[in-house]
Amino acid sequence: MIIDRLFTIRDQAERLRLELSALMEKEQNSYRGRLREEIGLIGKELDSSKIPENFRIAVVGTFKTGKSSFVNKLAEERLAGVETNPETAAITIFRYAETTKAEVSFISSDEWSKMEELYEENPRHPEAYRVAGLRTFNDEMGKRKDKEGKSISFDSIDPDALIKEWLKPEGYKHEINAKDWNTKEGKQSFRKEIRQFTSSRNPLHYFVKELAVYAPVKLLRDHVELIDTPGLNDTQLYRGQLTEDLLSEVDAILFLTRSGASFSQYDKEFIVRQLRKKRLRHLRLIVTQVDTTFENACRDAKEEDEEPPTFAKVREKEEARLRSEIRQTLNELLDESGLKDEDGFYFMEQLDVLKIHFTSAHWFDDGRIEESGIPAVKEALFEVLSENYHLQQLVEHLERTIEAIKARLKSFFNERRSVMEADFDPKKVEASMVHIEEKLVNYLDGFESTIKSLNEAHDMDQNALQELMNANISRMQLMSRTVLTEYEKTDISKHWKSRRYGGWGYLTSLGEKIADKVFPVMESSLNRKIKPFNDFLDLAAESLDGLESGIEKLEAESAIQGLPKIEFSEAKERFMASYVEDMKESVENEKDAIIEVLEQFANGELKSNLMIARNDVAEVWGRGTTDRQNSVVEDFYDNVGNALVDALSLFLQERMDAFSGSLSNSAKSLYPKLRTTVQSKLDIRKQLIQEHLTSQTDDNKKRLEKYLEEGLALLDSKTSGHVTNLKISEELSETEYQINEDDTGKSYETLFGAYITKAKRINIKEPYLRLRYQLDNFNHFCSLIAQAGHVNTIELITKQLDGDDKDLSDSYLEDVKRRLDENFSITFNWKREASLHEREIRTNDGWIILSDRGLDIYNKPESRNEFGHFDLGLRKCKQTKIHIRKEV
């Protein structure tokens, strides 16, 4: 998985940072600043490559798509309440824990006060729904009837008393503990206690902000959070916004739609929005209730006296229908946008990679597990997480940074060593350096003239696009008016009573809907602007050929009087590779950011105008109320439309201009950065020569030589920290280690490595291989054994386990067995003993390793960002005593 690569590269970066810090203490004062700068850069990159503590998976869909049933089948546990009424406002998050409990988070009293203010202004305000529901709870419950038409009794509530009891200024978190999760009755009791905070028949659900359920569920064990969300078509608009806000923070989205049903408008808008927000790579389309579609197809075939279809055929037909609907949704959007085919292909390619899975909760319950599609969804989930785009970017960026730092320092150290070993005439060298510097300046000046011409051509190309950009802005303005017209039609059709009491003008999602509508035109415009910049990069690279030949001559001329040549071209190539990668990454990120904030142009002025219009409508009384209200509503939308068009035009023009300016500045930055990089090679050479002439005694030369060798060895290291080439020691003696709490630098290699290098067979007694980190530690030790190169057999005895712990441990050990056999031809046998307590490691050549903690000598990492996941030398230890002795 990509997460493993990120753990590894972060450990490597931290190891490099520590080793460079130690190296800096031996460095000459005049060069410490250079090392300090590189060390600081590593620290900065580590801070920006933090690993999320959990992978978050959101289950999303409209009502009646079976979200809760799907969550329960995915978790193989009844976690989500399928009986929960749609009125429940809370997002439910399921997390792993050994002990089952639930935490109910309540909104704060301040948040409630703001909702009450909205309620006083307009009782039907969507964001005041909680207050309205609580205030009318007794009345609504009093209207309930049983099947015979009799009133259903209920306990009336005192809203103010409940507010005082449950709402606190800083919010409140209520904990529910499962008393006996291992029994059916205990689970039912636990769910019943939760239901009082989620059921619409209990007023407490109006206070709930979030519900977190902790349970020992296998799916959640590896830092996975499963999130059940409100329906996208929730009658209370703000709940749909809760879901939308959440999606910006998740790692995978499971979007549920019902088999056989056409995409609703909500479904279409959701897919388009994920396309706009670049989330399609995290999305899987889950088609539920596929069993019903299959049964219907078989029944139809029987009625027509035809051969019943296979399930594969029905599934293939259903997938084709869904993909057709997805393409039709995009086609409708592109037709409105008036884009050319090439732009349409750009978006269609993104939609075509969307993967679809078909599931049946009914078949899962009947024991038809594989046919139910649930196992395939689980595999797909881990595929999504293993391909996590954000983590992939972090890995690639961190790897590039580390390699660049190593390359710069290796070049620096090698040049220092070469100059130190050279024997030269100072006067001749000084004259040659002046000559070389003059030529370098001439070459760079000539290249500057070429780049200046390319910059001017790039700016002209960008300016030539202005007419197209203006036309696209006008097009987006017209498209925004069509969105606003739909709002107006809805409000014109509403009853006059509803409008009198503020039940109209809900424009909270206006900006988002307009962004969904116009983003293809916006992204197409930005792609057009990127093309000249990419052309500039290509032409700049070609123009470097002329500079290249001049630099090669200078390198040859610089190799005088025994001095090594100055590697100008190496510095240039390294700079260009880094510059191109960084610029392209920056441009794409900036483009995505502009698309992401399209909806931000709808400002507070709109809300102010809406309040005035609502007051005007409320004051319309007497004959012709509906017509006169319509007139006020129409005037409001006319004013909003004009303001909207102006605001959108200003927003788009500013963004386009800023993007063009950014591209132009990036192009103009190439030459100054390149010149600084190449010129610095000459400056370093002059500094090294001066140092060589003034301060190098024989003793200093020896110390410097040793220091540079140490630095180059460090930078040449290709190891990842947790597996290295072991050195065989001819003279081993019995020894003891006393490890203190939180000590570091005690990897298995440094402690035990020398004692297993000649062994062919290793017997291990390790009772505690239950928790994931303990199993990971064992895997590290097996990696060390494999690296030793002589071991052909490992025998393990561990303690008896049961339940999920046994399943996890068995699966893990079998995976280790397979990898040792396939990759290293090592036989790994293991068994369990109920009463095992002793811990020891024995080699066939007589060494016995005794530890009061066995292999479990490291603290469990407190955070996924704690170093030492792969390099155990960075891991904090537990207090431990280890005795290594020779068997008599």
Secondary structure as UniProt FT lines:
FT   HELIX           2..24
FT   TURN            25..26
FT   HELIX           29..48
FT   STRAND          55..61
FT   TURN            63..64
FT   HELIX           67..75
FT   TURN            82..83
FT   TURN            86..87
FT   STRAND          91..96
FT   STRAND          101..106
FT   HELIX           109..121
FT   TURN            123..124
FT   HELIX           126..128
FT   HELIX           129..135
FT   HELIX           137..142
FT   TURN            147..148
FT   HELIX           159..166
FT   TURN            169..170
FT   STRAND          172..177
FT   TURN            181..182
FT   HELIX           184..195
FT   TURN            196..198
FT   TURN            200..201
FT   HELIX           203..207
FT   STRAND          208..215
FT   HELIX           218..220
FT   TURN            221..223
FT   STRAND          224..228
FT   TURN            232..233
FT   HELIX           237..247
FT   TURN            248..249
FT   STRAND          252..258
FT   TURN            259..260
FT   HELIX           265..276
FT   TURN            277..278
FT   HELIX           280..282
FT   STRAND          283..288
FT   HELIX           290..303
FT   TURN            304..305
FT   HELIX           311..337
FT   HELIX           341..352
FT   STRAND          355..358
FT   HELIX           361..365
FT   TURN            366..367
FT   TURN            369..373
FT   HELIX           374..386
FT   HELIX           389..421
FT   HELIX           426..464
FT   HELIX           466..492
FT   HELIX           496..500
FT   TURN            501..502
FT   TURN            508..509
FT   HELIX           510..558
FT   TURN            561..562
FT   HELIX           568..596
FT   HELIX           598..601
FT   HELIX           604..618
FT   TURN            623..624
FT   HELIX           625..695
FT   HELIX           698..716
FT   STRAND          735..739
FT   TURN            741..742
FT   HELIX           748..756
FT   TURN            757..758
FT   STRAND          761..765
FT   HELIX           772..788
FT   STRAND          793..799
FT   HELIX           803..824
FT   STRAND          827..833
FT   TURN            834..835
FT   STRAND          840..843
FT   TURN            844..845
FT   STRAND          847..851
FT   TURN            852..855
FT   TURN            864..865
FT   HELIX           872..874
FT   STRAND          880..886
//
